[in-house]
C-alpha cells in the first residue's frame, strides 16, 4: 500500500453514542492530521443519539449516517470496490462491538485493509481487562494518559498478547481558554452522569445537596449540567433522570438545569463539581477549580476512586463552607491533563504510528486475542449478538418502513428507560 499525503488520507468513524462520536471524530483529526472531514457513521441501537445530541457535540457540520453493523461493513467494502477505500477506521464503540466489527472486517477479505484505531472516551474505571481484550486486534489502542498506557500494556503483556498497539495520547476534546475569573460572576456547575450514582436515593441526595448549596449561597449561580433530555440516551442508561427528580423539590431562583456543549458551559464556570465525570479533566485542563465528591463514598462503582491522589476529593459539607480543592501536579501529569502547553504533542506518537502503518505495502490480517481457541465459550456469544452478516441482502427502506422503524425505536427506548426500571423495582418488593 503506497504512503499517502495528509490530503489523500480517507478516514471513517463508527460510533455508538453521542460522546463516542465526539471522541471518534476528534481523534480521527488529531491522529491523521487529514485535511478532509472523516466520514461519520453512528450505530443503530439502544444509545443511538438524536440529531440534537449530535449537534451539541459541536465536532462536525455534517451529521453522521445511521447504520447497522452490517451496513457499515458493506459501506467499507463498497468504498474499496469504487477505488475509494478508507485508509483509517476509528472504532468509537464499546468493547464487545469493537470485537465484532474486527471480525467483520477480517471476514471482508479486503485487498487493502485500513488501519484500525480504537480506545476509550474517558476515564477507564471498570471492566479494564475485559474491555481491553475485546479491543485487542486493532492496530492502535489509544490510551488517554501515561497512567492508562501503563495499565493497558500490563494487561496485554500479562495474558501474552501483543502490547505494541497501545499508544499513549490524551483525550482529544481538551481545549478552550484558560480559566479567568470574571468580576461579579460566581458559578458552580455540577456535571451530571447518566449512571453515576445509579440509585434513586443517591441521585436524590446529590440533587438535594446542590439545591441546599444554592440556598446557602444566594449570590452564586448553581447549574446542573445534563447530557440528555428525557427520552434520549447516551453511553449509559439513566433510570432516574434529574429532570424528573427535581420536580419533587422547590429549587431557588439561582439553581437551573442546563444543556449544551460542555466547553461553552465551562466558559462561565468558576467551580466544576462532579462524582467522576470526564468533564473534570476538561475543567482541569483549563485550570478551572474542580471538586470530586466523596459524599457517597470513594468507590469503584462510582469511578471516583480514579481521583485518589489528585487532591480533588471533597464533600458538600466542605464546599458549603467555601473550601476549594487544589489539584496535585504529579497526578495531573500522569493523567494526560497537559495544561502546561504540551497538549498538542500528546498525539505525536499516535500520528507517527498511523503514518508508519499507512506507509507499509500491506497490513497483516487482523489478529485479536479473543479467538475460537482462546475464548470458545465467550466469543461466539459476542459475535452472535451483533449479527454482522454482510452477505445478507440490504433491505430497501420505504417511507412507511422508515416511519415504522422510528416508532419502534421510540417504543424500545421508552421500554428500556421507563418500563424496565419499574418492573425491576416491583420485582424487589
C-alpha beads as a LAMMPS data file, in Angstrom:
LAMMPS data file: protein, C-alpha beads

429 atoms
428 bonds

1 atom types
1 bond types

-500.0 500.0 xlo xhi
-500.0 500.0 ylo yhi
-500.0 500.0 zlo zhi

Masses

1 110.0

Atoms # bond

1 1 1 0.000 0.000 0.000
2 1 1 1.596 3.294 -1.007
3 1 1 2.063 6.014 1.567
4 1 1 -0.479 8.816 1.456
5 1 1 -0.286 12.550 1.939
6 1 1 -2.497 14.011 4.596
7 1 1 -4.769 15.433 1.877
8 1 1 -5.318 11.936 0.479
9 1 1 -5.993 10.057 3.715
10 1 1 -9.586 8.794 3.814
11 1 1 -10.918 8.250 7.334
12 1 1 -14.177 6.832 8.666
13 1 1 -15.530 6.864 12.223
14 1 1 -18.083 4.394 13.597
15 1 1 -19.577 5.410 16.955
16 1 1 -22.396 4.086 19.123
17 1 1 -23.305 7.173 21.176
18 1 1 -23.011 10.951 21.120
19 1 1 -19.996 11.029 23.439
20 1 1 -18.173 8.370 21.438
21 1 1 -18.959 10.187 18.190
22 1 1 -17.329 13.276 19.685
23 1 1 -14.282 11.270 20.775
24 1 1 -14.023 9.398 17.465
25 1 1 -14.354 12.394 15.161
26 1 1 -11.831 14.493 17.101
27 1 1 -9.456 11.530 17.425
28 1 1 -9.573 10.935 13.671
29 1 1 -8.484 14.507 13.024
30 1 1 -5.713 14.521 15.593
31 1 1 -4.069 11.219 14.652
32 1 1 -4.171 11.660 10.877
33 1 1 -3.946 15.442 10.509
34 1 1 -6.016 14.851 7.366
35 1 1 -7.487 17.955 5.789
36 1 1 -10.751 16.210 4.817
37 1 1 -13.505 15.572 7.332
38 1 1 -13.874 11.916 8.387
39 1 1 -16.896 10.064 7.068
40 1 1 -19.198 9.535 10.023
41 1 1 -21.363 6.565 10.941
42 1 1 -23.409 6.025 14.111
43 1 1 -24.536 2.562 15.050
44 1 1 -28.268 2.000 15.276
45 1 1 -29.096 0.627 18.698
46 1 1 -30.017 1.357 22.296
47 1 1 -27.959 4.538 22.590
48 1 1 -28.382 5.924 19.063
49 1 1 -28.051 9.698 19.536
50 1 1 -30.676 12.152 18.341
51 1 1 -29.911 14.996 15.927
52 1 1 -29.871 17.391 18.882
53 1 1 -27.311 15.317 20.771
54 1 1 -25.061 15.044 17.718
55 1 1 -25.280 18.782 17.070
56 1 1 -24.397 19.535 20.701
57 1 1 -21.075 17.720 20.351
58 1 1 -20.024 20.528 18.025
59 1 1 -17.483 18.358 16.186
60 1 1 -18.882 18.287 12.659
61 1 1 -21.230 20.271 10.454
62 1 1 -22.243 17.090 8.619
63 1 1 -24.379 14.613 10.527
64 1 1 -23.056 11.037 10.602
65 1 1 -25.065 8.363 8.810
66 1 1 -27.079 5.965 10.984
67 1 1 -26.284 2.347 10.129
68 1 1 -26.372 -1.200 11.398
69 1 1 -23.069 -3.014 11.851
70 1 1 -23.630 -4.952 8.611
71 1 1 -24.426 -1.742 6.728
72 1 1 -21.184 -0.209 7.949
73 1 1 -19.183 -3.206 6.733
74 1 1 -20.937 -3.020 3.362
75 1 1 -20.036 0.661 3.149
76 1 1 -16.375 -0.190 3.798
77 1 1 -16.453 -2.970 1.205
78 1 1 -18.238 -0.846 -1.411
79 1 1 -15.870 2.089 -0.891
80 1 1 -12.938 -0.177 -1.696
81 1 1 -14.748 -1.539 -4.768
82 1 1 -15.093 2.033 -6.051
83 1 1 -11.392 2.658 -5.537
84 1 1 -12.178 4.971 -2.603
85 1 1 -11.318 2.618 0.243
86 1 1 -10.762 4.016 3.714
87 1 1 -7.194 4.273 4.954
88 1 1 -8.085 4.649 8.641
89 1 1 -11.102 3.406 10.590
90 1 1 -11.738 4.776 14.075
91 1 1 -13.978 2.461 16.098
92 1 1 -15.512 4.549 18.883
93 1 1 -17.504 1.685 20.374
94 1 1 -17.931 -0.470 23.456
95 1 1 -15.521 -3.392 23.667
96 1 1 -17.867 -6.157 22.510
97 1 1 -18.887 -4.170 19.443
98 1 1 -15.248 -3.449 18.612
99 1 1 -14.506 -7.183 18.682
100 1 1 -17.486 -7.947 16.434
101 1 1 -16.519 -5.262 13.908
102 1 1 -12.934 -6.534 13.902
103 1 1 -14.291 -9.949 12.983
104 1 1 -16.477 -8.424 10.293
105 1 1 -13.571 -6.516 8.782
106 1 1 -11.435 -9.654 8.796
107 1 1 -14.206 -11.586 7.039
108 1 1 -14.465 -8.945 4.288
109 1 1 -11.074 -10.035 2.965
110 1 1 -10.220 -6.539 1.753
111 1 1 -7.315 -6.306 -0.647
112 1 1 -6.056 -3.212 1.138
113 1 1 -7.025 -3.325 4.822
114 1 1 -7.398 0.033 6.603
115 1 1 -5.539 0.939 9.793
116 1 1 -7.931 0.229 12.679
117 1 1 -7.891 2.579 15.683
118 1 1 -9.879 2.345 18.897
119 1 1 -9.732 3.496 22.508
120 1 1 -11.825 4.892 25.350
121 1 1 -13.905 8.039 25.527
122 1 1 -12.864 8.972 29.054
123 1 1 -11.817 7.676 32.450
124 1 1 -11.435 3.870 32.452
125 1 1 -12.679 2.791 35.859
126 1 1 -14.461 -0.523 35.200
127 1 1 -14.094 -3.658 33.063
128 1 1 -10.488 -2.739 32.316
129 1 1 -9.229 -6.225 31.437
130 1 1 -12.259 -7.454 29.514
131 1 1 -12.667 -4.170 27.658
132 1 1 -9.026 -4.151 26.611
133 1 1 -9.006 -7.765 25.459
134 1 1 -12.151 -7.157 23.407
135 1 1 -10.369 -4.254 21.706
136 1 1 -7.212 -6.261 21.038
137 1 1 -6.686 -6.784 17.327
138 1 1 -6.899 -3.114 16.437
139 1 1 -3.680 -1.631 15.036
140 1 1 -3.810 1.251 17.524
141 1 1 -5.355 1.151 21.005
142 1 1 -5.188 4.694 22.315
143 1 1 -4.581 5.415 25.989
144 1 1 -5.672 8.825 27.213
145 1 1 -2.758 9.204 29.645
146 1 1 0.561 7.760 30.762
147 1 1 -1.303 6.100 33.634
148 1 1 -3.664 4.315 31.224
149 1 1 -0.893 3.361 28.808
150 1 1 0.984 1.577 31.590
151 1 1 -2.162 -0.260 32.708
152 1 1 -3.112 -1.242 29.152
153 1 1 0.343 -2.672 28.368
154 1 1 0.393 -4.564 31.648
155 1 1 -2.914 -6.276 30.792
156 1 1 -1.822 -7.273 27.289
157 1 1 1.591 -8.470 28.381
158 1 1 0.039 -10.314 31.318
159 1 1 -2.027 -12.546 29.018
160 1 1 0.698 -12.925 26.401
161 1 1 -0.937 -10.574 23.869
162 1 1 0.939 -8.088 21.692
163 1 1 1.113 -4.734 23.529
164 1 1 2.645 -2.765 20.650
165 1 1 -0.714 -1.288 19.536
166 1 1 -1.034 0.594 22.850
167 1 1 -0.114 4.227 22.217
168 1 1 -0.138 6.974 24.820
169 1 1 -2.151 10.024 23.776
170 1 1 -4.722 12.225 25.544
171 1 1 -8.416 12.979 25.465
172 1 1 -8.966 14.643 22.078
173 1 1 -11.551 17.168 23.247
174 1 1 -9.479 19.077 25.803
175 1 1 -9.323 22.730 24.877
176 1 1 -10.798 26.138 25.455
177 1 1 -9.491 29.296 27.034
178 1 1 -7.691 29.087 30.394
179 1 1 -9.821 29.926 33.387
180 1 1 -10.177 33.639 34.059
181 1 1 -12.419 34.815 36.918
182 1 1 -14.918 37.482 35.884
183 1 1 -15.956 40.321 38.130
184 1 1 -19.393 39.710 39.582
185 1 1 -19.578 36.108 38.353
186 1 1 -19.756 33.144 40.740
187 1 1 -20.940 29.964 39.023
188 1 1 -20.830 26.391 40.311
189 1 1 -21.538 23.719 37.706
190 1 1 -22.341 20.137 38.625
191 1 1 -21.526 17.777 35.728
192 1 1 -24.148 15.035 35.875
193 1 1 -23.655 11.472 34.664
194 1 1 -26.440 9.153 33.468
195 1 1 -25.444 6.185 35.631
196 1 1 -23.296 7.627 38.440
197 1 1 -24.673 7.478 41.013
198 1 1 -27.186 4.870 39.920
199 1 1 -29.835 4.575 42.649
200 1 1 -32.757 6.922 43.063
201 1 1 -31.842 7.648 46.688
202 1 1 -28.262 8.613 45.840
203 1 1 -29.283 10.784 42.901
204 1 1 -31.923 12.488 45.022
205 1 1 -29.289 13.094 47.711
206 1 1 -26.965 14.820 45.237
207 1 1 -29.828 16.958 43.957
208 1 1 -30.903 17.974 47.471
209 1 1 -27.357 18.958 48.372
210 1 1 -26.973 21.024 45.205
211 1 1 -30.218 22.839 45.926
212 1 1 -29.188 23.273 49.552
213 1 1 -25.875 24.767 48.416
214 1 1 -27.744 27.214 46.191
215 1 1 -29.859 28.314 49.155
216 1 1 -26.776 28.766 51.347
217 1 1 -25.113 30.884 48.653
218 1 1 -27.846 33.050 47.082
219 1 1 -25.232 35.109 45.233
220 1 1 -23.850 32.039 43.452
221 1 1 -25.381 30.578 40.316
222 1 1 -25.677 26.787 40.659
223 1 1 -26.072 24.952 37.347
224 1 1 -26.862 21.264 36.920
225 1 1 -25.320 20.347 33.541
226 1 1 -27.243 17.473 31.938
227 1 1 -26.138 15.419 28.937
228 1 1 -29.509 14.277 27.629
229 1 1 -33.158 15.192 27.737
230 1 1 -35.861 12.734 28.836
231 1 1 -36.289 10.032 26.195
232 1 1 -32.748 10.439 24.873
233 1 1 -29.927 8.027 25.548
234 1 1 -26.204 8.451 25.851
235 1 1 -23.413 5.970 26.593
236 1 1 -25.208 4.612 29.685
237 1 1 -28.847 4.223 30.618
238 1 1 -30.341 6.750 33.011
239 1 1 -33.070 5.187 35.130
240 1 1 -33.715 8.235 37.318
241 1 1 -33.243 11.455 35.327
242 1 1 -32.502 14.521 37.411
243 1 1 -35.168 16.372 35.387
244 1 1 -37.841 14.161 36.967
245 1 1 -36.383 14.205 40.472
246 1 1 -36.200 17.988 40.586
247 1 1 -39.982 18.237 40.098
248 1 1 -40.411 16.930 43.635
249 1 1 -38.355 19.802 45.056
250 1 1 -38.595 23.591 45.065
251 1 1 -35.195 24.915 43.983
252 1 1 -34.359 28.603 44.445
253 1 1 -34.033 31.004 41.517
254 1 1 -30.226 30.701 41.449
255 1 1 -30.457 26.974 40.621
256 1 1 -31.004 25.900 36.992
257 1 1 -30.779 22.897 34.696
258 1 1 -28.649 23.473 31.596
259 1 1 -27.805 21.546 28.441
260 1 1 -25.488 22.327 25.563
261 1 1 -21.834 21.918 24.641
262 1 1 -19.679 21.252 27.709
263 1 1 -16.979 23.628 26.502
264 1 1 -19.448 26.515 26.348
265 1 1 -20.679 25.770 29.859
266 1 1 -17.098 25.662 31.149
267 1 1 -16.510 29.127 29.665
268 1 1 -18.635 30.513 32.505
269 1 1 -17.719 28.044 35.257
270 1 1 -15.903 29.077 38.433
271 1 1 -16.142 25.703 40.195
272 1 1 -16.785 22.350 38.489
273 1 1 -18.219 19.664 40.777
274 1 1 -18.865 16.050 39.821
275 1 1 -18.703 12.485 41.070
276 1 1 -16.399 11.173 38.360
277 1 1 -17.328 12.762 35.026
278 1 1 -14.670 13.221 32.345
279 1 1 -15.766 16.859 32.428
280 1 1 -13.447 17.123 35.447
281 1 1 -10.451 16.543 33.171
282 1 1 -11.746 19.138 30.709
283 1 1 -12.032 21.634 33.569
284 1 1 -8.592 20.790 34.970
285 1 1 -7.001 21.277 31.549
286 1 1 -8.392 24.814 31.592
287 1 1 -7.312 25.253 35.250
288 1 1 -10.886 25.703 36.418
289 1 1 -11.261 24.877 40.133
290 1 1 -12.603 21.313 40.329
291 1 1 -14.061 19.127 43.076
292 1 1 -14.731 15.358 43.143
293 1 1 -17.438 14.370 45.616
294 1 1 -16.875 11.801 48.366
295 1 1 -20.364 12.071 49.920
296 1 1 -21.404 8.659 48.582
297 1 1 -18.043 7.090 49.323
298 1 1 -14.901 6.654 47.253
299 1 1 -15.918 3.524 45.369
300 1 1 -15.050 1.684 42.191
301 1 1 -18.748 1.617 41.284
302 1 1 -18.772 5.417 41.290
303 1 1 -15.496 5.834 39.435
304 1 1 -14.252 8.497 41.841
305 1 1 -11.558 6.097 43.053
306 1 1 -9.771 7.136 39.854
307 1 1 -9.127 10.518 41.501
308 1 1 -7.335 9.152 44.573
309 1 1 -4.119 11.160 44.860
310 1 1 -5.492 14.052 42.800
311 1 1 -6.076 16.375 45.743
312 1 1 -9.609 16.993 44.422
313 1 1 -11.653 14.720 46.701
314 1 1 -14.028 16.664 48.936
315 1 1 -17.611 16.760 50.210
316 1 1 -20.649 19.017 50.032
317 1 1 -20.117 19.956 53.685
318 1 1 -16.715 21.396 52.801
319 1 1 -17.993 23.052 49.623
320 1 1 -20.813 24.641 51.606
321 1 1 -18.153 26.198 53.862
322 1 1 -16.295 27.628 50.868
323 1 1 -13.470 25.086 50.514
324 1 1 -11.957 24.667 47.033
325 1 1 -9.616 21.701 46.412
326 1 1 -6.199 22.218 44.797
327 1 1 -5.030 19.622 42.224
328 1 1 -1.822 17.648 42.679
329 1 1 0.618 18.497 39.858
330 1 1 2.162 14.997 39.688
331 1 1 -1.246 13.369 39.412
332 1 1 -2.267 15.779 36.658
333 1 1 0.839 14.993 34.620
334 1 1 0.124 11.251 34.727
335 1 1 -3.496 11.745 33.700
336 1 1 -2.802 13.482 30.395
337 1 1 -4.045 16.853 31.595
338 1 1 -1.284 18.787 29.862
339 1 1 -2.244 22.309 30.834
340 1 1 1.404 23.385 30.518
341 1 1 1.184 23.831 26.726
342 1 1 2.388 20.369 25.675
343 1 1 -1.080 19.075 24.838
344 1 1 -0.646 19.103 21.051
345 1 1 2.459 16.943 21.399
346 1 1 0.362 14.293 23.148
347 1 1 -0.798 12.955 19.775
348 1 1 2.614 12.818 18.096
349 1 1 3.191 9.130 18.906
350 1 1 -0.245 8.155 17.588
351 1 1 0.284 10.150 14.378
352 1 1 3.683 8.532 13.897
353 1 1 2.291 5.019 14.352
354 1 1 -0.605 5.609 11.953
355 1 1 1.757 7.129 9.378
356 1 1 4.152 4.172 9.692
357 1 1 1.297 1.700 9.214
358 1 1 -0.024 3.603 6.202
359 1 1 3.448 3.538 4.658
360 1 1 3.604 -0.256 4.726
361 1 1 2.870 -2.073 1.441
362 1 1 0.208 -4.081 3.237
363 1 1 -1.053 -4.809 6.730
364 1 1 -1.174 -8.265 8.307
365 1 1 -4.537 -9.947 8.971
366 1 1 -6.490 -8.778 11.999
367 1 1 -5.182 -10.840 14.926
368 1 1 -7.284 -10.378 18.101
369 1 1 -6.639 -12.035 21.442
370 1 1 -10.161 -13.419 21.788
371 1 1 -10.492 -16.208 19.224
372 1 1 -12.313 -19.543 18.922
373 1 1 -9.204 -21.073 20.519
374 1 1 -8.629 -18.676 23.427
375 1 1 -12.273 -17.965 24.333
376 1 1 -14.539 -20.648 22.803
377 1 1 -17.161 -20.221 25.497
378 1 1 -17.251 -16.419 25.306
379 1 1 -16.536 -15.132 21.794
380 1 1 -19.411 -16.865 19.930
381 1 1 -21.970 -15.124 22.128
382 1 1 -20.416 -11.720 21.495
383 1 1 -20.398 -12.235 17.728
384 1 1 -23.924 -13.658 17.709
385 1 1 -25.335 -10.595 19.478
386 1 1 -24.168 -8.325 16.651
387 1 1 -25.163 -10.465 13.638
388 1 1 -22.782 -8.783 11.184
389 1 1 -23.920 -10.704 8.083
390 1 1 -22.609 -8.679 5.156
391 1 1 -23.832 -11.237 2.623
392 1 1 -27.482 -10.729 3.545
393 1 1 -29.346 -8.530 1.026
394 1 1 -29.638 -4.904 2.039
395 1 1 -33.316 -4.111 2.572
396 1 1 -34.959 -1.356 0.578
397 1 1 -36.476 1.049 3.056
398 1 1 -39.715 2.710 2.024
399 1 1 -41.072 5.819 3.677
400 1 1 -43.564 3.695 5.613
401 1 1 -40.838 1.293 6.739
402 1 1 -38.748 4.206 7.977
403 1 1 -41.690 5.612 9.950
404 1 1 -42.401 2.191 11.488
405 1 1 -38.706 1.732 12.351
406 1 1 -38.541 5.138 14.082
407 1 1 -41.737 4.368 16.005
408 1 1 -40.344 1.001 17.064
409 1 1 -37.114 2.623 18.172
410 1 1 -39.056 5.131 20.250
411 1 1 -41.076 2.340 21.836
412 1 1 -37.888 0.431 22.614
413 1 1 -36.323 3.457 24.274
414 1 1 -39.474 4.007 26.321
415 1 1 -39.426 0.372 27.397
416 1 1 -35.770 0.452 28.393
417 1 1 -35.848 3.775 30.209
418 1 1 -39.367 3.824 31.678
419 1 1 -40.963 0.377 31.832
420 1 1 -37.960 -1.847 32.649
421 1 1 -36.912 0.113 35.795
422 1 1 -40.495 -0.099 37.118
423 1 1 -40.587 -3.860 36.550
424 1 1 -37.214 -4.268 38.308
425 1 1 -38.422 -2.271 41.299
426 1 1 -41.624 -4.313 41.502
427 1 1 -39.528 -7.464 41.475
428 1 1 -37.674 -6.237 44.545
429 1 1 -40.863 -5.858 46.616

Bonds

1 1 1 2
2 1 2 3
3 1 3 4
4 1 4 5
5 1 5 6
6 1 6 7
7 1 7 8
8 1 8 9
9 1 9 10
10 1 10 11
11 1 11 12
12 1 12 13
13 1 13 14
14 1 14 15
15 1 15 16
16 1 16 17
17 1 17 18
18 1 18 19
19 1 19 20
20 1 20 21
21 1 21 22
22 1 22 23
23 1 23 24
24 1 24 25
25 1 25 26
26 1 26 27
27 1 27 28
28 1 28 29
29 1 29 30
30 1 30 31
31 1 31 32
32 1 32 33
33 1 33 34
34 1 34 35
35 1 35 36
36 1 36 37
37 1 37 38
38 1 38 39
39 1 39 40
40 1 40 41
41 1 41 42
42 1 42 43
43 1 43 44
44 1 44 45
45 1 45 46
46 1 46 47
47 1 47 48
48 1 48 49
49 1 49 50
50 1 50 51
51 1 51 52
52 1 52 53
53 1 53 54
54 1 54 55
55 1 55 56
56 1 56 57
57 1 57 58
58 1 58 59
59 1 59 60
60 1 60 61
61 1 61 62
62 1 62 63
63 1 63 64
64 1 64 65
65 1 65 66
66 1 66 67
67 1 67 68
68 1 68 69
69 1 69 70
70 1 70 71
71 1 71 72
72 1 72 73
73 1 73 74
74 1 74 75
75 1 75 76
76 1 76 77
77 1 77 78
78 1 78 79
79 1 79 80
80 1 80 81
81 1 81 82
82 1 82 83
83 1 83 84
84 1 84 85
85 1 85 86
86 1 86 87
87 1 87 88
88 1 88 89
89 1 89 90
90 1 90 91
91 1 91 92
92 1 92 93
93 1 93 94
94 1 94 95
95 1 95 96
96 1 96 97
97 1 97 98
98 1 98 99
99 1 99 100
100 1 100 101
101 1 101 102
102 1 102 103
103 1 103 104
104 1 104 105
105 1 105 106
106 1 106 107
107 1 107 108
108 1 108 109
109 1 109 110
110 1 110 111
111 1 111 112
112 1 112 113
113 1 113 114
114 1 114 115
115 1 115 116
116 1 116 117
117 1 117 118
118 1 118 119
119 1 119 120
120 1 120 121
121 1 121 122
122 1 122 123
123 1 123 124
124 1 124 125
125 1 125 126
126 1 126 127
127 1 127 128
128 1 128 129
129 1 129 130
130 1 130 131
131 1 131 132
132 1 132 133
133 1 133 134
134 1 134 135
135 1 135 136
136 1 136 137
137 1 137 138
138 1 138 139
139 1 139 140
140 1 140 141
141 1 141 142
142 1 142 143
143 1 143 144
144 1 144 145
145 1 145 146
146 1 146 147
147 1 147 148
148 1 148 149
149 1 149 150
150 1 150 151
151 1 151 152
152 1 152 153
153 1 153 154
154 1 154 155
155 1 155 156
156 1 156 157
157 1 157 158
158 1 158 159
159 1 159 160
160 1 160 161
161 1 161 162
162 1 162 163
163 1 163 164
164 1 164 165
165 1 165 166
166 1 166 167
167 1 167 168
168 1 168 169
169 1 169 170
170 1 170 171
171 1 171 172
172 1 172 173
173 1 173 174
174 1 174 175
175 1 175 176
176 1 176 177
177 1 177 178
178 1 178 179
179 1 179 180
180 1 180 181
181 1 181 182
182 1 182 183
183 1 183 184
184 1 184 185
185 1 185 186
186 1 186 187
187 1 187 188
188 1 188 189
189 1 189 190
190 1 190 191
191 1 191 192
192 1 192 193
193 1 193 194
194 1 194 195
195 1 195 196
196 1 196 197
197 1 197 198
198 1 198 199
199 1 199 200
200 1 200 201
201 1 201 202
202 1 202 203
203 1 203 204
204 1 204 205
205 1 205 206
206 1 206 207
207 1 207 208
208 1 208 209
209 1 209 210
210 1 210 211
211 1 211 212
212 1 212 213
213 1 213 214
214 1 214 215
215 1 215 216
216 1 216 217
217 1 217 218
218 1 218 219
219 1 219 220
220 1 220 221
221 1 221 222
222 1 222 223
223 1 223 224
224 1 224 225
225 1 225 226
226 1 226 227
227 1 227 228
228 1 228 229
229 1 229 230
230 1 230 231
231 1 231 232
232 1 232 233
233 1 233 234
234 1 234 235
235 1 235 236
236 1 236 237
237 1 237 238
238 1 238 239
239 1 239 240
240 1 240 241
241 1 241 242
242 1 242 243
243 1 243 244
244 1 244 245
245 1 245 246
246 1 246 247
247 1 247 248
248 1 248 249
249 1 249 250
250 1 250 251
251 1 251 252
252 1 252 253
253 1 253 254
254 1 254 255
255 1 255 256
256 1 256 257
257 1 257 258
258 1 258 259
259 1 259 260
260 1 260 261
261 1 261 262
262 1 262 263
263 1 263 264
264 1 264 265
265 1 265 266
266 1 266 267
267 1 267 268
268 1 268 269
269 1 269 270
270 1 270 271
271 1 271 272
272 1 272 273
273 1 273 274
274 1 274 275
275 1 275 276
276 1 276 277
277 1 277 278
278 1 278 279
279 1 279 280
280 1 280 281
281 1 281 282
282 1 282 283
283 1 283 284
284 1 284 285
285 1 285 286
286 1 286 287
287 1 287 288
288 1 288 289
289 1 289 290
290 1 290 291
291 1 291 292
292 1 292 293
293 1 293 294
294 1 294 295
295 1 295 296
296 1 296 297
297 1 297 298
298 1 298 299
299 1 299 300
300 1 300 301
301 1 301 302
302 1 302 303
303 1 303 304
304 1 304 305
305 1 305 306
306 1 306 307
307 1 307 308
308 1 308 309
309 1 309 310
310 1 310 311
311 1 311 312
312 1 312 313
313 1 313 314
314 1 314 315
315 1 315 316
316 1 316 317
317 1 317 318
318 1 318 319
319 1 319 320
320 1 320 321
321 1 321 322
322 1 322 323
323 1 323 324
324 1 324 325
325 1 325 326
326 1 326 327
327 1 327 328
328 1 328 329
329 1 329 330
330 1 330 331
331 1 331 332
332 1 332 333
333 1 333 334
334 1 334 335
335 1 335 336
336 1 336 337
337 1 337 338
338 1 338 339
339 1 339 340
340 1 340 341
341 1 341 342
342 1 342 343
343 1 343 344
344 1 344 345
345 1 345 346
346 1 346 347
347 1 347 348
348 1 348 349
349 1 349 350
350 1 350 351
351 1 351 352
352 1 352 353
353 1 353 354
354 1 354 355
355 1 355 356
356 1 356 357
357 1 357 358
358 1 358 359
359 1 359 360
360 1 360 361
361 1 361 362
362 1 362 363
363 1 363 364
364 1 364 365
365 1 365 366
366 1 366 367
367 1 367 368
368 1 368 369
369 1 369 370
370 1 370 371
371 1 371 372
372 1 372 373
373 1 373 374
374 1 374 375
375 1 375 376
376 1 376 377
377 1 377 378
378 1 378 379
379 1 379 380
380 1 380 381
381 1 381 382
382 1 382 383
383 1 383 384
384 1 384 385
385 1 385 386
386 1 386 387
387 1 387 388
388 1 388 389
389 1 389 390
390 1 390 391
391 1 391 392
392 1 392 393
393 1 393 394
394 1 394 395
395 1 395 396
396 1 396 397
397 1 397 398
398 1 398 399
399 1 399 400
400 1 400 401
401 1 401 402
402 1 402 403
403 1 403 404
404 1 404 405
405 1 405 406
406 1 406 407
407 1 407 408
408 1 408 409
409 1 409 410
410 1 410 411
411 1 411 412
412 1 412 413
413 1 413 414
414 1 414 415
415 1 415 416
416 1 416 417
417 1 417 418
418 1 418 419
419 1 419 420
420 1 420 421
421 1 421 422
422 1 422 423
423 1 423 424
424 1 424 425
425 1 425 426
426 1 426 427
427 1 427 428
428 1 428 429
